[in-house]
Amino acid sequence: MRNVLLIASLAVVAAASIGCSSSDRPSTQTLGNTPSATAPKAQTPSSTSAAKPTGPVCTAADFKVAGEFGAKPTVTVPTTCQPGPELIISDLKPGTGPEVKKGSTAEVNYQLTTFSDKQIADESFGTGQTFPVENVGAASVIKGWNEGLIGLKEGGRRLLIIPPSLGYGPQGSGSIQPNETLIFVVDAVKVTG
């Protein structure tokens, strides 16, 4: 299992080759999406999705992350709140090195947990390879990463709670269900540019 982000990058390349519009869909979703597009305003959950959580909208403090920078994190997904429509960014460990800016390249380790089933869907921790994100802000990754990595400093660990509109949307991707909220823990191993 390489990674969901690579699948998303390939979807962008495939979509570009069939001449899709870049003005009406979020990045890296299947069926013709491009990185510069805007997200749809509302999405309906799929009938195959898990039951919708109830309660107040989750905040960063509702998600518990254990583990130090460089080590595989342990994420506890809350059961007493529901995911909201906004991107949540929380620095778990501030970095002290160069800061990710638009156009930077960030070598990262990451772990992806899905909100609906609270399972790890993908990760680079323990593989011995970081994941390169080139040209942050316009990289061939989901929009939630292009927005959520800005400001992260080398040596820092960040929690990103990414709503479906900034992730894989109503199409899903591979093992990611349609309209899934994505929980990423990202370590900035090296930042250049």
Backbone as JSON Lines, residues from 0, in Angstrom:
{"i":0,"aa":"M","n":[0.86,-1.18,0.0],"ca":[0.0,0.0,0.0],"c":[0.9,1.22,0.0]}
{"i":1,"aa":"R","n":[1.05,1.9,-1.12],"ca":[1.88,3.09,-1.11],"c":[1.09,4.18,-0.41]}
{"i":2,"aa":"N","n":[0.47,5.05,-1.12],"ca":[-0.25,6.08,-0.38],"c":[-1.38,6.69,-1.17]}
{"i":3,"aa":"V","n":[-2.36,7.1,-0.42],"ca":[-3.57,7.69,-0.99],"c":[-3.23,8.98,-1.71]}
{"i":4,"aa":"L","n":[-2.24,9.72,-1.22],"ca":[-1.87,10.99,-1.85],"c":[-1.33,10.76,-3.25]}
{"i":5,"aa":"L","n":[-0.59,9.67,-3.47],"ca":[-0.09,9.36,-4.79],"c":[-1.24,9.05,-5.72]}
{"i":6,"aa":"I","n":[-2.24,8.31,-5.24],"ca":[-3.43,8.01,-6.05],"c":[-4.09,9.3,-6.47]}
{"i":7,"aa":"A","n":[-4.21,10.23,-5.53],"ca":[-4.84,11.5,-5.84],"c":[-4.05,12.27,-6.89]}
{"i":8,"aa":"S","n":[-2.72,12.22,-6.8],"ca":[-1.89,12.91,-7.79],"c":[-2.11,12.33,-9.17]}
{"i":9,"aa":"L","n":[-2.2,11.01,-9.26],"ca":[-2.45,10.37,-10.54],"c":[-3.81,10.74,-11.09]}
{"i":10,"aa":"A","n":[-4.8,10.92,-10.22],"ca":[-6.14,11.32,-10.67],"c":[-6.1,12.7,-11.3]}
{"i":11,"aa":"V","n":[-5.28,13.6,-10.73],"ca":[-5.17,14.95,-11.29],"c":[-4.56,14.89,-12.68]}
{"i":12,"aa":"V","n":[-3.5,14.08,-12.85],"ca":[-2.86,13.95,-14.15],"c":[-3.82,13.36,-15.16]}
{"i":13,"aa":"A","n":[-4.57,12.34,-14.78],"ca":[-5.54,11.72,-15.67],"c":[-6.62,12.71,-16.06]}
{"i":14,"aa":"A","n":[-7.08,13.49,-15.11],"ca":[-8.14,14.47,-15.39],"c":[-7.64,15.53,-16.35]}
{"i":15,"aa":"A","n":[-6.41,15.98,-16.17],"ca":[-5.87,17.01,-17.05],"c":[-5.78,16.5,-18.48]}
{"i":16,"aa":"S","n":[-5.51,15.21,-18.64],"ca":[-5.36,14.67,-19.98],"c":[-6.68,14.57,-20.73]}
{"i":17,"aa":"I","n":[-7.83,14.64,-20.03],"ca":[-9.11,14.58,-20.73],"c":[-9.77,15.95,-20.82]}
{"i":18,"aa":"G","n":[-9.02,17.01,-20.46],"ca":[-9.47,18.38,-20.71],"c":[-10.6,18.85,-19.84]}
{"i":19,"aa":"C","n":[-10.54,18.67,-18.55],"ca":[-11.6,19.11,-17.65],"c":[-11.39,20.55,-17.23]}
{"i":20,"aa":"S","n":[-12.46,21.18,-16.83],"ca":[-12.43,22.57,-16.37],"c":[-11.7,22.66,-15.05]}
{"i":21,"aa":"S","n":[-10.98,23.77,-14.84],"ca":[-10.27,23.95,-13.57],"c":[-11.0,24.92,-12.67]}
{"i":22,"aa":"S","n":[-12.27,25.21,-12.95],"ca":[-12.93,26.26,-12.19],"c":[-14.07,25.79,-11.31]}
{"i":23,"aa":"D","n":[-14.38,24.5,-11.3],"ca":[-15.58,24.12,-10.56],"c":[-15.43,22.94,-9.63]}
{"i":24,"aa":"R","n":[-14.24,22.42,-9.44],"ca":[-14.09,21.24,-8.58],"c":[-12.83,21.36,-7.73]}
{"i":25,"aa":"P","n":[-12.82,20.71,-6.54],"ca":[-11.62,20.75,-5.71],"c":[-10.53,19.85,-6.26]}
{"i":26,"aa":"S","n":[-9.31,20.08,-5.84],"ca":[-8.18,19.31,-6.34],"c":[-8.24,17.86,-5.91]}
{"i":27,"aa":"T","n":[-7.61,17.04,-6.71],"ca":[-7.35,15.63,-6.5],"c":[-8.57,14.74,-6.35]}
{"i":28,"aa":"Q","n":[-9.77,15.24,-6.54],"ca":[-10.91,14.33,-6.58],"c":[-10.89,13.66,-7.94]}
{"i":29,"aa":"T","n":[-11.49,12.5,-8.03],"ca":[-11.54,11.8,-9.29],"c":[-12.58,12.45,-10.19]}
{"i":30,"aa":"L","n":[-12.7,11.99,-11.4],"ca":[-13.67,12.46,-12.38],"c":[-13.39,13.89,-12.83]}
{"i":31,"aa":"G","n":[-12.14,14.21,-13.05],"ca":[-11.81,15.46,-13.7],"c":[-11.59,16.65,-12.81]}
{"i":32,"aa":"N","n":[-10.64,16.59,-11.93],"ca":[-10.39,17.71,-11.03],"c":[-9.01,18.28,-11.26]}
{"i":33,"aa":"T","n":[-8.83,19.55,-10.9],"ca":[-7.54,20.2,-11.05],"c":[-7.2,20.95,-9.79]}
{"i":34,"aa":"P","n":[-5.89,21.18,-9.53],"ca":[-5.47,21.79,-8.27],"c":[-5.98,23.2,-8.01]}
{"i":35,"aa":"S","n":[-6.29,24.0,-9.03],"ca":[-6.64,25.39,-8.79],"c":[-8.13,25.6,-8.59]}
{"i":36,"aa":"A","n":[-8.91,24.55,-8.55],"ca":[-10.36,24.7,-8.51],"c":[-10.88,25.01,-7.11]}
{"i":37,"aa":"T","n":[-12.12,25.48,-7.06],"ca":[-12.76,25.74,-5.78],"c":[-13.67,24.58,-5.42]}
{"i":38,"aa":"A","n":[-13.98,24.45,-4.16],"ca":[-14.76,23.32,-3.66],"c":[-16.25,23.56,-3.82]}
{"i":39,"aa":"P","n":[-17.02,22.46,-3.98],"ca":[-18.46,22.6,-3.99],"c":[-18.94,23.06,-2.62]}
{"i":40,"aa":"K","n":[-20.1,23.7,-2.58],"ca":[-20.6,24.27,-1.33],"c":[-21.2,23.23,-0.39]}
{"i":41,"aa":"A","n":[-21.86,22.22,-0.9],"ca":[-22.5,21.23,-0.03],"c":[-22.43,19.87,-0.69]}
{"i":42,"aa":"Q","n":[-22.36,18.83,0.14],"ca":[-22.29,17.48,-0.36],"c":[-23.21,16.6,0.47]}
{"i":43,"aa":"T","n":[-23.79,15.62,-0.17],"ca":[-24.69,14.7,0.51],"c":[-23.94,13.42,0.83]}
{"i":44,"aa":"P","n":[-24.0,12.92,2.08],"ca":[-23.29,11.7,2.42],"c":[-23.81,10.53,1.6]}
{"i":45,"aa":"S","n":[-22.91,9.62,1.29],"ca":[-23.25,8.41,0.55],"c":[-24.0,7.44,1.45]}
{"i":46,"aa":"S","n":[-24.84,6.62,0.83],"ca":[-25.56,5.61,1.61],"c":[-24.61,4.54,2.14]}
{"i":47,"aa":"T","n":[-23.4,4.46,1.56],"ca":[-22.43,3.48,2.05],"c":[-21.6,4.02,3.2]}
{"i":48,"aa":"S","n":[-21.73,5.31,3.49],"ca":[-20.97,5.91,4.58],"c":[-21.52,5.45,5.93]}
{"i":49,"aa":"A","n":[-20.67,5.52,6.94],"ca":[-21.08,5.17,8.3],"c":[-22.14,6.17,8.77]}
{"i":50,"aa":"A","n":[-22.87,5.81,9.82],"ca":[-23.9,6.69,10.38],"c":[-23.27,8.03,10.73]}
{"i":51,"aa":"K","n":[-24.01,9.1,10.47],"ca":[-23.5,10.44,10.73],"c":[-23.4,10.68,12.24]}
{"i":52,"aa":"P","n":[-22.23,11.15,12.7],"ca":[-22.06,11.45,14.12],"c":[-22.97,12.62,14.54]}
{"i":53,"aa":"T","n":[-23.25,12.68,15.81],"ca":[-24.07,13.76,16.33],"c":[-23.29,14.54,17.38]}
{"i":54,"aa":"G","n":[-23.89,15.62,17.87],"ca":[-23.24,16.43,18.89],"c":[-22.73,17.72,18.29]}
{"i":55,"aa":"P","n":[-22.0,18.49,19.1],"ca":[-21.45,19.76,18.6],"c":[-20.36,19.49,17.56]}
{"i":56,"aa":"V","n":[-19.98,20.54,16.86],"ca":[-18.89,20.42,15.88],"c":[-17.57,20.27,16.63]}
{"i":57,"aa":"C","n":[-16.75,19.32,16.18],"ca":[-15.46,19.05,16.81],"c":[-14.51,20.23,16.67]}
{"i":58,"aa":"T","n":[-13.66,20.38,17.67],"ca":[-12.56,21.35,17.63],"c":[-11.26,20.56,17.66]}
{"i":59,"aa":"A","n":[-10.15,21.22,17.45],"ca":[-8.85,20.56,17.49],"c":[-8.62,19.87,18.84]}
{"i":60,"aa":"A","n":[-9.1,20.48,19.92],"ca":[-8.89,19.93,21.25],"c":[-9.61,18.6,21.46]}
{"i":61,"aa":"D","n":[-10.61,18.3,20.64],"ca":[-11.35,17.03,20.77],"c":[-10.54,15.84,20.26]}
{"i":62,"aa":"F","n":[-9.54,16.09,19.44],"ca":[-8.71,15.02,18.88],"c":[-7.45,14.88,19.73]}
{"i":63,"aa":"K","n":[-7.17,13.69,20.19],"ca":[-5.99,13.44,21.03],"c":[-4.91,12.76,20.19]}
{"i":64,"aa":"V","n":[-3.72,13.34,20.22],"ca":[-2.59,12.79,19.47],"c":[-1.44,12.57,20.44]}
{"i":65,"aa":"A","n":[-0.97,11.33,20.51],"ca":[0.17,10.98,21.36],"c":[1.36,10.66,20.47]}
{"i":66,"aa":"G","n":[2.54,10.91,20.97],"ca":[3.76,10.61,20.22],"c":[4.52,11.88,19.91]}
{"i":67,"aa":"E","n":[5.83,11.74,19.81],"ca":[6.72,12.87,19.55],"c":[7.02,12.98,18.06]}
{"i":68,"aa":"F","n":[7.51,14.14,17.66],"ca":[7.94,14.36,16.29],"c":[8.85,13.22,15.85]}
{"i":69,"aa":"G","n":[8.62,12.71,14.65],"ca":[9.45,11.64,14.1],"c":[8.96,10.24,14.43]}
{"i":70,"aa":"A","n":[8.13,10.11,15.45],"ca":[7.6,8.8,15.84],"c":[6.16,8.66,15.33]}
{"i":71,"aa":"K","n":[5.77,7.44,15.07],"ca":[4.4,7.19,14.62],"c":[3.42,7.68,15.69]}
{"i":72,"aa":"P","n":[2.46,8.53,15.29],"ca":[1.5,9.05,16.27],"c":[0.39,8.06,16.56]}
{"i":73,"aa":"T","n":[-0.25,8.26,17.7],"ca":[-1.48,7.55,18.03],"c":[-2.58,8.59,18.12]}
{"i":74,"aa":"V","n":[-3.61,8.43,17.29],"ca":[-4.69,9.4,17.21],"c":[-5.96,8.81,17.81]}
{"i":75,"aa":"T","n":[-6.57,9.56,18.72],"ca":[-7.86,9.17,19.28],"c":[-8.91,10.11,18.68]}
{"i":76,"aa":"V","n":[-9.84,9.52,17.93],"ca":[-10.89,10.28,17.26],"c":[-12.07,10.4,18.22]}
{"i":77,"aa":"P","n":[-12.61,11.61,18.39],"ca":[-13.72,11.79,19.33],"c":[-15.01,11.12,18.85]}
{"i":78,"aa":"T","n":[-15.84,10.75,19.81],"ca":[-17.14,10.15,19.51],"c":[-18.29,11.04,19.97]}
{"i":79,"aa":"T","n":[-17.98,12.16,20.59],"ca":[-19.02,13.01,21.16],"c":[-19.24,14.3,20.37]}
{"i":80,"aa":"C","n":[-18.66,14.37,19.17],"ca":[-18.84,15.54,18.33],"c":[-18.86,15.1,16.87]}
{"i":81,"aa":"Q","n":[-19.21,16.02,16.01],"ca":[-19.26,15.72,14.58],"c":[-18.3,16.63,13.82]}
{"i":82,"aa":"P","n":[-17.79,16.14,12.69],"ca":[-16.87,16.97,11.94],"c":[-17.59,18.17,11.34]}
{"i":83,"aa":"G","n":[-16.88,19.28,11.25],"ca":[-17.44,20.5,10.69],"c":[-17.01,20.7,9.24]}
{"i":84,"aa":"P","n":[-17.47,21.79,8.63],"ca":[-17.17,22.05,7.23],"c":[-15.86,22.8,6.99]}
{"i":85,"aa":"E","n":[-15.18,23.2,8.06],"ca":[-13.98,24.03,7.93],"c":[-12.7,23.2,8.16]}
{"i":86,"aa":"L","n":[-11.61,23.63,7.54],"ca":[-10.3,23.06,7.78],"c":[-9.84,23.46,9.18]}
{"i":87,"aa":"I","n":[-9.39,22.49,9.97],"ca":[-8.86,22.76,11.3],"c":[-7.36,22.49,11.26]}
{"i":88,"aa":"I","n":[-6.59,23.48,11.7],"ca":[-5.13,23.38,11.74],"c":[-4.68,23.6,13.18]}
{"i":89,"aa":"S","n":[-3.87,22.67,13.7],"ca":[-3.37,22.82,15.06],"c":[-1.92,22.33,15.12]}
{"i":90,"aa":"D","n":[-1.02,23.21,15.53],"ca":[0.38,22.81,15.69],"c":[0.53,22.07,17.0]}
{"i":91,"aa":"L","n":[0.92,20.79,16.9],"ca":[1.11,19.96,18.08],"c":[2.49,20.17,18.67]}
{"i":92,"aa":"K","n":[3.46,20.43,17.8],"ca":[4.82,20.77,18.2],"c":[5.32,21.81,17.22]}
{"i":93,"aa":"P","n":[5.53,23.02,17.67],"ca":[6.03,24.05,16.76],"c":[7.44,23.7,16.29]}
{"i":94,"aa":"G","n":[7.69,23.92,15.02],"ca":[9.03,23.71,14.49],"c":[9.89,24.95,14.69]}
{"i":95,"aa":"T","n":[11.18,24.79,14.46],"ca":[12.1,25.91,14.63],"c":[12.87,26.21,13.35]}
{"i":96,"aa":"G","n":[12.66,25.42,12.31],"ca":[13.38,25.61,11.05],"c":[12.62,26.47,10.07]}
{"i":97,"aa":"P","n":[13.0,26.37,8.79],"ca":[12.33,27.15,7.75],"c":[10.83,26.86,7.72]}
{"i":98,"aa":"E","n":[10.06,27.87,7.32],"ca":[8.6,27.78,7.3],"c":[8.1,27.46,5.89]}
{"i":99,"aa":"V","n":[7.08,26.6,5.81],"ca":[6.45,26.28,4.53],"c":[5.68,27.52,4.05]}
{"i":100,"aa":"K","n":[6.0,27.93,2.83],"ca":[5.31,29.05,2.18],"c":[4.79,28.55,0.85]}
{"i":101,"aa":"K","n":[3.97,29.37,0.2],"ca":[3.53,29.01,-1.15],"c":[4.77,28.85,-2.03]}
{"i":102,"aa":"G","n":[4.83,27.73,-2.73],"ca":[5.96,27.45,-3.61],"c":[7.05,26.62,-2.97]}
{"i":103,"aa":"S","n":[7.01,26.44,-1.63],"ca":[8.02,25.64,-0.94],"c":[7.89,24.16,-1.3]}
{"i":104,"aa":"T","n":[8.96,23.43,-1.04],"ca":[8.92,21.97,-1.07],"c":[9.04,21.5,0.38]}
{"i":105,"aa":"A","n":[8.12,20.64,0.78],"ca":[8.13,20.11,2.14],"c":[8.26,18.59,2.07]}
{"i":106,"aa":"E","n":[9.3,18.08,2.7],"ca":[9.45,16.63,2.86],"c":[8.77,16.29,4.18]}
{"i":107,"aa":"V","n":[7.72,15.46,4.14],"ca":[6.94,15.21,5.34],"c":[6.77,13.71,5.59]}
{"i":108,"aa":"N","n":[6.5,13.4,6.83],"ca":[5.93,12.12,7.21],"c":[4.5,12.42,7.63]}
{"i":109,"aa":"Y","n":[3.61,11.48,7.39],"ca":[2.2,11.72,7.69],"c":[1.5,10.42,8.08]}
{"i":110,"aa":"Q","n":[0.4,10.61,8.77],"ca":[-0.51,9.5,9.06],"c":[-1.92,10.01,8.79]}
{"i":111,"aa":"L","n":[-2.71,9.22,8.07],"ca":[-4.1,9.55,7.76],"c":[-5.02,8.6,8.49]}
{"i":112,"aa":"T","n":[-5.9,9.17,9.29],"ca":[-6.96,8.41,9.97],"c":[-8.29,8.94,9.44]}
{"i":113,"aa":"T","n":[-9.23,8.05,9.18],"ca":[-10.54,8.49,8.7],"c":[-11.49,8.65,9.88]}
{"i":114,"aa":"F","n":[-12.29,9.72,9.83],"ca":[-13.19,10.02,10.93],"c":[-14.28,8.96,11.08]}
{"i":115,"aa":"S","n":[-14.86,8.49,9.97],"ca":[-16.03,7.61,10.05],"c":[-15.73,6.27,10.71]}
{"i":116,"aa":"D","n":[-14.58,5.68,10.42],"ca":[-14.28,4.36,11.02],"c":[-13.11,4.39,12.0]}
{"i":117,"aa":"K","n":[-12.5,5.58,12.15],"ca":[-11.43,5.78,13.14],"c":[-10.25,4.84,12.91]}
{"i":118,"aa":"Q","n":[-9.98,4.53,11.65],"ca":[-8.89,3.62,11.29],"c":[-7.82,4.37,10.5]}
{"i":119,"aa":"I","n":[-6.58,3.89,10.62],"ca":[-5.49,4.44,9.82],"c":[-5.7,3.97,8.38]}
{"i":120,"aa":"A","n":[-5.76,4.93,7.45],"ca":[-5.96,4.61,6.05],"c":[-4.65,4.63,5.26]}
{"i":121,"aa":"D","n":[-3.68,5.39,5.73],"ca":[-2.41,5.51,5.01],"c":[-1.41,6.2,5.93]}
{"i":122,"aa":"E","n":[-0.12,5.95,5.68],"ca":[0.92,6.62,6.46],"c":[2.26,6.41,5.81]}
{"i":123,"aa":"S","n":[3.18,7.31,6.14],"ca":[4.56,7.15,5.69],"c":[5.49,6.82,6.86]}
{"i":124,"aa":"F","n":[5.02,6.99,8.09],"ca":[5.84,6.65,9.25],"c":[6.24,5.18,9.18]}
{"i":125,"aa":"G","n":[7.5,4.9,9.44],"ca":[7.98,3.53,9.46],"c":[8.36,2.98,8.09]}
{"i":126,"aa":"T","n":[8.14,3.75,7.01],"ca":[8.51,3.27,5.68],"c":[9.96,3.61,5.33]}
{"i":127,"aa":"G","n":[10.54,4.55,6.07],"ca":[11.89,4.99,5.76],"c":[11.95,6.01,4.64]}
{"i":128,"aa":"Q","n":[10.77,6.44,4.15],"ca":[10.71,7.42,3.08],"c":[9.75,8.54,3.45]}
{"i":129,"aa":"T","n":[10.2,9.77,3.28],"ca":[9.3,10.9,3.46],"c":[8.5,11.09,2.18]}
{"i":130,"aa":"F","n":[7.43,11.88,2.29],"ca":[6.6,12.19,1.13],"c":[6.9,13.63,0.71]}
{"i":131,"aa":"P","n":[7.37,13.84,-0.53],"ca":[7.68,15.2,-0.97],"c":[6.44,15.93,-1.48]}
{"i":132,"aa":"V","n":[6.21,17.13,-0.98],"ca":[5.13,17.98,-1.46],"c":[5.8,19.18,-2.12]}
{"i":133,"aa":"E","n":[5.84,19.17,-3.45],"ca":[6.52,20.22,-4.2],"c":[5.53,21.31,-4.6]}
{"i":134,"aa":"N","n":[5.98,22.55,-4.5],"ca":[5.17,23.71,-4.86],"c":[3.9,23.78,-4.0]}
{"i":135,"aa":"V","n":[4.09,23.78,-2.7],"ca":[2.95,23.85,-1.77],"c":[2.09,25.05,-2.12]}
{"i":136,"aa":"G","n":[0.81,24.84,-2.08],"ca":[-0.15,25.86,-2.5],"c":[-0.74,25.52,-3.84]}
{"i":137,"aa":"A","n":[0.05,24.86,-4.68],"ca":[-0.41,24.4,-6.0],"c":[0.1,22.99,-6.27]}
{"i":138,"aa":"A","n":[0.43,22.26,-5.21],"ca":[0.96,20.9,-5.36],"c":[-0.14,19.95,-5.82]}
{"i":139,"aa":"S","n":[0.27,18.81,-6.37],"ca":[-0.68,17.79,-6.83],"c":[-1.11,16.91,-5.67]}
{"i":140,"aa":"V","n":[-1.68,17.55,-4.66],"ca":[-2.23,16.86,-3.49],"c":[-3.59,17.48,-3.21]}
{"i":141,"aa":"I","n":[-4.29,16.95,-2.23],"ca":[-5.61,17.49,-1.9],"c":[-5.49,18.95,-1.44]}
{"i":142,"aa":"K","n":[-6.56,19.68,-1.65],"ca":[-6.57,21.11,-1.32],"c":[-6.32,21.35,0.17]}
{"i":143,"aa":"G","n":[-6.78,20.45,1.03],"ca":[-6.56,20.58,2.46],"c":[-5.09,20.59,2.82]}
{"i":144,"aa":"W","n":[-4.24,19.88,2.06],"ca":[-2.8,19.93,2.28],"c":[-2.22,21.22,1.74]}
{"i":145,"aa":"N","n":[-2.64,21.63,0.56],"ca":[-2.12,22.87,-0.02],"c":[-2.39,24.06,0.89]}
{"i":146,"aa":"E","n":[-3.53,24.06,1.57],"ca":[-3.84,25.13,2.52],"c":[-3.23,24.86,3.9]}
{"i":147,"aa":"G","n":[-3.31,23.62,4.34],"ca":[-2.96,23.28,5.72],"c":[-1.48,23.19,6.03]}
{"i":148,"aa":"L","n":[-0.64,23.05,5.01],"ca":[0.8,22.97,5.26],"c":[1.45,24.35,5.35]}
{"i":149,"aa":"I","n":[0.8,25.37,4.82],"ca":[1.36,26.73,4.86],"c":[1.57,27.15,6.32]}
{"i":150,"aa":"G","n":[2.76,27.63,6.62],"ca":[3.07,28.1,7.97],"c":[3.71,27.05,8.86]}
{"i":151,"aa":"L","n":[3.67,25.77,8.47],"ca":[4.32,24.72,9.26],"c":[5.83,24.89,9.12]}
{"i":152,"aa":"K","n":[6.54,24.81,10.24],"ca":[7.99,24.96,10.23],"c":[8.68,23.61,10.3]}
{"i":153,"aa":"E","n":[9.84,23.54,9.68],"ca":[10.66,22.33,9.73],"c":[10.86,21.92,11.19]}
{"i":154,"aa":"G","n":[10.69,20.64,11.47],"ca":[10.8,20.14,12.84],"c":[9.48,20.2,13.59]}
{"i":155,"aa":"G","n":[8.42,20.66,12.94],"ca":[7.12,20.78,13.59],"c":[6.18,19.65,13.24]}
{"i":156,"aa":"R","n":[5.23,19.42,14.13],"ca":[4.17,18.41,13.93],"c":[2.84,19.14,13.95]}
{"i":157,"aa":"R","n":[2.0,18.86,12.94],"ca":[0.72,19.55,12.79],"c":[-0.42,18.55,12.63]}
{"i":158,"aa":"L","n":[-1.55,18.9,13.24],"ca":[-2.79,18.16,13.08],"c":[-3.65,18.9,12.06]}
{"i":159,"aa":"L","n":[-4.12,18.19,11.04],"ca":[-5.03,18.75,10.05],"c":[-6.32,17.94,10.06]}
{"i":160,"aa":"I","n":[-7.44,18.59,10.29],"ca":[-8.75,17.95,10.16],"c":[-9.34,18.52,8.88]}
{"i":161,"aa":"I","n":[-9.44,17.69,7.86],"ca":[-9.79,18.16,6.53],"c":[-11.2,17.72,6.16]}
{"i":162,"aa":"P","n":[-12.09,18.69,5.9],"ca":[-13.46,18.35,5.52],"c":[-13.48,17.76,4.1]}
{"i":163,"aa":"P","n":[-14.55,17.05,3.75],"ca":[-14.63,16.44,2.43],"c":[-14.41,17.42,1.28]}
{"i":164,"aa":"S","n":[-14.87,18.65,1.41],"ca":[-14.74,19.62,0.32],"c":[-13.29,19.98,0.02]}
{"i":165,"aa":"L","n":[-12.38,19.74,0.96],"ca":[-10.95,20.0,0.76],"c":[-10.15,18.7,0.67]}
{"i":166,"aa":"G","n":[-10.88,17.56,0.68],"ca":[-10.25,16.25,0.59],"c":[-10.64,15.55,-0.7]}
{"i":167,"aa":"Y","n":[-11.32,14.42,-0.57],"ca":[-11.68,13.62,-1.74],"c":[-13.15,13.74,-2.12]}
{"i":168,"aa":"G","n":[-13.92,14.59,-1.38],"ca":[-15.28,14.93,-1.77],"c":[-16.23,13.76,-1.93]}
{"i":169,"aa":"P","n":[-17.26,13.93,-2.75],"ca":[-18.3,12.91,-2.9],"c":[-17.83,11.68,-3.66]}
{"i":170,"aa":"Q","n":[-16.69,11.75,-4.35],"ca":[-16.2,10.58,-5.07],"c":[-15.42,9.63,-4.18]}
{"i":171,"aa":"G","n":[-14.81,10.15,-3.11],"ca":[-13.89,9.33,-2.33],"c":[-12.66,9.03,-3.17]}
{"i":172,"aa":"S","n":[-11.82,8.14,-2.69],"ca":[-10.62,7.75,-3.43],"c":[-10.08,6.46,-2.85]}
{"i":173,"aa":"G","n":[-10.06,5.4,-3.64],"ca":[-9.55,4.12,-3.15],"c":[-10.32,3.66,-1.93]}
{"i":174,"aa":"S","n":[-9.63,3.5,-0.82],"ca":[-10.28,3.05,0.42],"c":[-10.96,4.18,1.19]}
{"i":175,"aa":"I","n":[-10.84,5.41,0.7],"ca":[-11.47,6.56,1.36],"c":[-12.92,6.67,0.9]}
{"i":176,"aa":"Q","n":[-13.85,6.61,1.84],"ca":[-15.26,6.67,1.52],"c":[-15.65,8.05,1.0]}
{"i":177,"aa":"P","n":[-16.73,8.13,0.22],"ca":[-17.23,9.44,-0.2],"c":[-17.55,10.31,1.02]}
{"i":178,"aa":"N","n":[-17.3,11.61,0.89],"ca":[-17.6,12.6,1.93],"c":[-16.93,12.3,3.27]}
{"i":179,"aa":"E","n":[-15.74,11.78,3.23],"ca":[-14.99,11.42,4.44],"c":[-14.23,12.62,4.98]}
{"i":180,"aa":"T","n":[-14.26,12.8,6.3],"ca":[-13.4,13.77,6.97],"c":[-12.07,13.08,7.25]}
{"i":181,"aa":"L","n":[-10.98,13.76,6.9],"ca":[-9.63,13.19,7.0],"c":[-8.88,13.81,8.17]}
{"i":182,"aa":"I","n":[-8.22,12.97,8.94],"ca":[-7.44,13.42,10.09],"c":[-5.97,13.09,9.79]}
{"i":183,"aa":"F","n":[-5.19,14.12,9.55],"ca":[-3.77,13.94,9.25],"c":[-2.92,14.45,10.4]}
{"i":184,"aa":"V","n":[-1.89,13.69,10.75],"ca":[-0.79,14.18,11.57],"c":[0.39,14.25,10.62]}
{"i":185,"aa":"V","n":[0.98,15.45,10.51],"ca":[2.05,15.69,9.53],"c":[3.28,16.23,10.25]}
{"i":186,"aa":"D","n":[4.42,15.58,10.02],"ca":[5.72,16.06,10.52],"c":[6.49,16.68,9.38]}
{"i":187,"aa":"A","n":[6.93,17.92,9.53],"ca":[7.77,18.58,8.5],"c":[9.21,18.21,8.74]}
{"i":188,"aa":"V","n":[9.72,17.27,7.95],"ca":[11.09,16.78,8.13],"c":[12.09,17.75,7.52]}
{"i":189,"aa":"K","n":[11.77,18.29,6.33],"ca":[12.66,19.24,5.67],"c":[11.82,20.21,4.85]}
{"i":190,"aa":"V","n":[12.16,21.48,4.92],"ca":[11.46,22.52,4.15],"c":[12.49,23.31,3.36]}
{"i":191,"aa":"T","n":[12.26,23.43,2.05],"ca":[13.15,24.23,1.19],"c":[12.32,25.15,0.32]}
{"i":192,"aa":"G","n":[12.94,26.24,-0.08],"ca":[12.29,27.16,-1.02],"c":[11.48,28.22,-0.39]}
